[in-house]
Amino acid sequence: MQIRMKKSLSHLPKEKQTDLRLIARYVVEVLGDQCEMIILYGSYARGNYVEYDQRIEFGIPTYFMSDFDILVITRNDCNSSGISRQLEKVEDRYYKYKGMGRYAFTTHIHFIDETIKDFNKEIMKSRYFYTDIKKEGILLYDSGNCKLARRRKLNFSEIGELGQEYYTTKFKIATSFIRSAHHAYDDRDFNIAAFFLHQACENLYRAIILTFTMHTYKIHDLEELIKAAKTHSLEITKVFPRDTEEEIRLFNLLLKAYIEARYNKYYATTKEDIEALIPRVELLAAITKEVCENRIKEYASRARTTN
């Protein structure tokens, strides 16, 4: 059964509803018959958006606001760079209407665009980003000329290809961060080395989760990623044991590095800390490589037996 996309914005404040309808109108006016659909996705579609959050972090005033994440689906003959330039005009028009510049304290717009053919192709491949948009998104405009594809059950050959792609992408990013951590260590920039190691771990855990499930979590918390990844490999729990106070201290340094290594002037790591952490992260990389590649071989084996 074809699942209909949501259309209601009733979970949002009236002002946000008005803004989104105005943005959709501007997009249609600028793109004309090039526009097939406009879909709100992300936190404003789900309802867990942050309208405005200001705080003092480590002595520095910071603020955060969720964007309007909007997908514009166009005709198949549209050029993405040309569409992007036209969507910039929509942004300028919207910010002018709000009486504010692009960098003022107003909800910003984050546009992405896809042709209907490309978007449907990604749904058919069950790529999590696109299937999430279809499942959670809210339809702001529909020309009525096109239909979104149904997500279908993939065969093991297709699952293997997708798992290989996710693993290769995340593992490559992780190994790049490990190299960067070595460079930062050589430069005696130990805090930034800790940040790079955190990012390496984040991508390694995501590699495991994606290879096994074709889905991931939009979080940076290593503890939560470990919980999700260890359901597929208990080996990873050996990387950061927390049986002693020193092991707990080292893991907490890594855990906090995502934010504090860059912004907290009191956050401090030593040469010895990084020397202790690098081998652990490299061990995680080795385990990830083995676990993911074995899983991909399993997909290939099952594909052969089902053909």
N, C-alpha and C positions, 0 to 999 in steps of 0.2 A: 504494500500500500504506500502510495506517495504521501510523504509527510509535508503538510503545508507550512510554509515559513510564517513566523509570527509577524504581526503588523502593528500591534498596539504599543504605544509609548506611555500608557497610563501609569506605569510604575515610576515615571520621571516627573520632576516638578514642571509646572506649566511653562515656565520660562525656557527650560531645556527642550520641551516638546516644540515650542514655537521656533527656537533656534534651529533645531534639526529639520523641521519642515521648510524653513527658509533656505537652509543650505541645500536641501534636495531640490528646491525650486530653482535656485541659482545654477546648480549643476545642469539641470535639464535645459535651462535657458541658454547656457554657454555651449553645451555639447549638442543640443538639438537631437536629431534622430540617430546620432552616434551612441547615445546612452540607452542601454537596455534595462538595467536594474541599478538601484542604489540600496546598499545594505549597511545598516549600523551593526557593528560587531564589537567585541571587547567588553570592557567594564560597564559602559553605559547600556549596552544591550543586556548584560547579565544582571545589572542593578547593584554591583559592588564597587561603583566608582567613588573617587574622592573628589569632591567639588573644590575644596581648598583646605590645605593642611599646612600650617606654619608652625615651626618649632625652632628651638635653639639646639643645634647638634654640635657638641664639643666647642661651644663658644661662638659658633658661626650660625647666623640666621639663615634658615632654609625654608623653602616652600615646595609643595607638590600639588599638582592638579592633574586629574585624569584628562586625556584627550578624547575628543569625539573620533573614534576609529571608524572610518567609512570606506567601504569597498564600492567602487564604481565599475560595473560590468558593461563593456562596450561591444559594438559589432565586431565581427571577426576581421574586418578589413581596416581596423583602426591601428594607428601607430602609437605605441605607448609613450614615446617622448613627446609627441604632439599633444596627446591627452594630458600628460603631466603639466605641460605649459598652460593649457587651458584651465586645469584645476587650480593652478596658482592664481589665476585671475578670480576664480571663485573665492579663494581664501582672502584675497585683497578686498574684494567686494564685501565679504562678510565682516571682516575686521573694521572696515570703514563704516558699515552700518552700525556696528556695536560702538563706534566712536573710539576705537582703540587700535593701537598698532599690533603687529604680529607678536611682539614680546611683552605685551601688557598682561595684567592679571585677568585674563578671560579664558574661557575654555578654548583650547586650540583644536584645530582640525588636523587629523592625520589621514590623508588619502592614500589608498592604493588602487591600482586599476588593473583589470584583467579582461581579456576578450571572453565572450561566452564560451567559445570552444576550449580555450585554455583552462578556464575555471572548471568546466564540466569534466575535462580530462583529469584534473587533479582530484576531483571528488570520486571519479571512477577508480582512481588508484588508491583511494582511502587515505590520502595524506591528511594528517590530523589537523593542520592549520585550516585547511579548506573545509573539511567535514565539520569542524567546530563552528565555522562561520555559518554554514547552512543550518546546523542544529540550534545554535544559540542566537543567531543574528535576527535582526528585525528589518523587514522590507519597508524601505521608505518610498521607493518608486518602482514601478514595473510597467514597462512599455506594453506588455502582453504579447510580445513577438517571440519570446523564448521560454524554455523550461529548463530548470536545473536538473542535472542528472541525479539518479539515485545512487547512493553508495551501495556497492555490491560486495559480496563476499569474495575475497581474493583467493586464488589457488596458491599452492605452496611455492610455485616458481615465482609468482608475482610478489609474495610475501618475502621471499629470499632476496629479490632484487631491491625491494624497498628497505629491508633491514640492512643490506649491504650499503646502500646509499646513506642511510642515517648514521650507521657506524663509521663509515669512512669520513663523513663530514665532521662529526663530533670529535672523533679521535685525532684527526688532523689539527683541529683547533686546539685540542688539549695539548698535543705535543709541541705546538708552537708556543703555548703559554709556558710549558716547562723550559723550553729553550730561553724564553724571555726571563724566566726566574733565574736561570744560570747567569745570564748577562747582568741582571740587576745585582746578583750576589757578587759578581766580579767587580762591579762598580761600587760595592759596599752600600747599596741602597736596599737595605734589608726589609724595610716596610713594603716597598713596592714588590720585592721578590715574594713576600707573603701573599700579596694581592694576586700576583700571577699564579701562584700555587693554588690559591682558592679557585681561581677561574679554571685552572686545569682540572681540578677535582670535579667541579660543577659539570664540565663537559664530559668527563669520563663517566660519571654516574648517569648523565642523560644518555650517553651512548648505549649503556646497558639497558636502561628503561625503554628506549626507542627500539632497539634491536629485538627486544622480547615482546613489546606491546604495540609498537607503531604509534605510541602516544607519549606525551611528556607532561611535566608539571611546570606551570609558570611561576616558579619560585627560585630563590637564590640560597635558601637555607640548606646547608649541607646535611644537617641532621635529618630533615624531611626527605631529602633526596636519597640518603643512605637507607632510610626505612623503605622507600619504594624500590631501590635497587637490590637490596638484600633478599627480597622475595625471589629473585632470579639467580642470585649467587651469594651463598654464605661466605665465600672466600674473601669478599671485600671487607668483612667485619674484622679481618686480621690486620688490616692496614693501619687502623687507628684504634688500638686497644686503649681502654681507659680504666686500667686496673690499678694504676698508681697516680699519685698527685702530679708527677711530672708528665705522664701521658695525658692526663686531663688538661693540664696547663698548655701543652703543645697543641692539642686539638682545639682548645678555645681560642688560641692565637690565630689559628687558621680560620676558624668559624667566624671570628670578628673581622678578619682582614678585608672582606668585601667592602665594608663601609669605613671602618676605622683606620685601616692602613692608609687611606687617602685623605681622611678628613679630621681625625682625632690627633691633635698634637701630642697627646699623652700616650698614644699607642706606640709601643716600642718592641721591636724584635732585635735579636742579637745575631751575630755571625753563627754562633753555635745553634741557635734556634733553626735557622735556615738549613744548616748542615744536617740537622736531625730530620727536618721535614722533607727535603728533596728526595732522599731515598724512599720514603714512605709513599710519596706521590708517584714516583717512578715504579714502585711495586704495584700501586693501584693501576697504572697504565698497563703493566704486564698482565695483570689479572683480567683487566677489561678486554685486552686484545685476545686472550685465550678464550674467555667466556663468550664474547661476541662472535668470534670466528667459528667456534664450535657450534653455536646456535645457527649460524648461517649455513654451515655444513649440514646440520640437521634438516633445515628447510629444503636444501637441495636433495637430500636423501629421500625425504618424504615426497618431494615433487616427482622423483623418478619412480617411486613405488605406486603413485596414484595415476601416472600416465598410462 
